[in-house]
């Protein structure tokens, strides 16, 4: 599993562009930037939609005030789902990242087997802060979302 001090792996993920899904390398997201990335097991799922994502939307300006260049939300869903979820949650200020095949989650060692729930391989619920692609803070939740919450991540900046 990735840890504080490690460089983030460079993996292709997708974001929604003006003409549809676009490939983007994670190096492009993280290189030269201070980024808060939080990951959820699934878009439109109850805890993710009711509490986890909204905390980052509401606190977006506070992250910017603390020098964060990008606040990104990642899930093992496709770019269409991530785009729709972002619009549904008024999260246009966040970068909605689709890790459709769990490539980035697996490269981080933060994937989980959710086949028992009919969801396949997913990302664990976590949040990290990276500066120029190097992890400076990492919080992984085994239950709930308190460790990876927006409020907790703000306290790490």
ABEGO torsion letter per residue (X at the ends): XBBBGBBBBBBBBBBBBAAEBBBBBAAAAABGBBBBBBBBABBGBAAAAAAAAAAAAAAAAAAAAAGBABBBBBBBBBAAAAAAAAAAAGAAABBBBBBAAGAAAAAAGABBBAAAAGAEBBBBBBBBBBBGGBBABBBBBABEAAAABAAAAAAAX
